[in-house]
Amino acid sequence: MARLALLLVLGAAHALRLPPPLSRRHALGAALAAVAAPMRANAAYGEAANQAPPALVPSPFYPTGEMAKTCEVVAVGRDDVCLKPLKQLTSYDELRLAKAGDSLKGAGTPATDEAIKLIELVQSREWSALATELGCKAQDRPEAAPTKCGTSVGGLDVAKLSAAVSKKDPSLMTEALVKLAASL
């Protein structure tokens, strides 16, 4: 079988009038390719591709860790895929919060300490801790915003901040905290 393939390849090389140094190399390579048994790749379904499953179905569980700071709903089985991202603080909001926190640092009263604590919670994007601090009632569904937040924390009027937490809007939270810091 191998000899027949070699003869066929040599005959084809002679018919095509290839130069002699190249024809031997090509003939030998073609003969080896014809003689070698074709090897079939054996792999289970999806094994060779190393692909992750599609991320379309929302997970019934809350995201955890760093993903909880940026994402409201993740995909089932795929904690790295965010299906519904949270609104994020802009650089301008971060600057305004830092400036408001710096203006309150020197006072040392209980009201300013509580305001600084709220500012730090917003800056660190600890939304659930902020909702707990404001006394908000958490919902059963992860995508639902907390409701029935308190309007007074540590003697501070935080009604606007509570409304912003209920809407899950960091820009409104920043605006409320900047106005709160200015009033102190």
N, C-alpha and C positions, 0 to 999 in steps of 0.2 A: 504494500500500500504506500509506504513512504517512498520507495523507489519510483513508483509510478507518478506520484506527486512531484518528485524532484525532476523527473524527465519532462513532465508537462511544463513546469516552470522554466526549465532550461530551454525547451523548445520555444516557449513564448518569448523569452529573452532574446533568443537568436532571431526570431521572426521580427521583433521590434528593432533589431540591430542596436542594442545597447552597447556601450563601450565595455570591453572585457573586464576591467577591474571592478566596475560597478555591477555588472551582471552577475558575477559570482556571489557577491555580498547579498544582492537582492534575491537571487535564486535561493541561497541558503536560508535567508530570513523567511521567505515565502514558504519554503519546504517545511521549516520548523513550525510555522504557524498552521500549515495545513495538517501536519501530523499530530500536533498537540491536541489532546481532547479538549473541547471547549468546556471551561469550568463554569458552572452555574452558581450564581450567588444565592445562598439560602438564608433567608431572614424571615422572622415572624412579622406579622402585620405591624407597621410603624416602627419596628426595631432599628432598621438601617437609617431611617430618616432622623431620629432623635428629635422629633417635633413635639411640642407641648399640645395638649388638647385645646380646642377652641374655647375662647373665653366669652361666652354669650349669656350664660345663666347667672343671675345674681345670687350671691351667697346669703343664707339666712342669718349668718353670724356677723357681728361687728368686726371691722378691721382692728388689728392690734398693732402695738409698737409704733414705729415711725409712719407706717401706712395710715394709721388712724388720724394723724395730723394733716394729711393731705387728701384723704379719700373717705367718702361716705359709704359707698357700697363696692365690694370687691366681687370677683367672679368665683363661682364654686370651684374649689380645688386649685385656684390660681390666686394666691395672695399677692402676686406681683402685678396683677392687672386690675386697674381701677375702672369701674363702670360709671361711677358718678363722683367726680372730683369735688372737693370743697372749695369755696371761694377762698382765696389766699390774701394775705396782707401784701399790699404793694410796698415798694421801697419808701414811698412818700409817707404811707401810714406808719411804717416802722420808725421813720425819722421823727414824725410828730409824737409818737408814743415815747420815744427816747427823750425828746425835749420836755414833754410833760412830766415824765418820771424824774428827770434831773431837777426840774423846778420844785418838785415836792420833797426831794431828799433831805434838805436841811431843816424842815419844820419840826419833825419828831412828835407830832400829835397823833393820837389814835386814829383820827379820821384820815390824815395823810398817809399813815402806815397802811391802812386798809385800801386806800386808793392806789398806793404803790403796788400792793399785792395784786390788785385787779389788773393793773397795767402789765405786770410781769406775767400774769396768766395769759393775757392776750398776746404779748410778745413771744411767749414760748409755744403758742398755738395749742394750749391745753384746753380745748373746748369743753370737754366733759367736766374737768375740774372747775372751770369758770361757771358752768351751769350749776354745779353742786354748790359752789360758793354763793351764788345768787339765790339758792333755794329753789331752783326750777324743778318741775316734775318731768322726769324723763319719759319718753314714749316707748312703746313696745317695739316698734319698727325702727331699724337703724337709720332710715332716710328721713324720719319724722323729726321735726324740730322740737326742742323742749318747750313746754308750756307752763303757764301759771308761775312765772318767776316772781320773786319778791321785789318790792319797790324800795326797800331800805336795808342796807347792810352796814353795820358798824356806825350808824348815825348818818350815813351818806344816802342821798336821794339818787337811786340807781334805776329809776323807771325807764329812762331812755336806753340805758345799757341792757336792761332786761328785755326790752323790745327788740334790740339789735341781736341779742343772743337767740331770741325766739325766731328771728328771721335767718339766723346763721350767716350774717353779713359782717365780715371783719371791718369794712370801711365805716359802717354805721357804729360799730363798737368803738373804733378809733375816735370818731367824731364825738360820741358820748363821753368817752374818757378824757378827751382834751378839754371839753367844756366843763367836766367835773373838776379837773385839775385847776382850771382857770378860776373856778368859783371858790376854791379853798384858799 
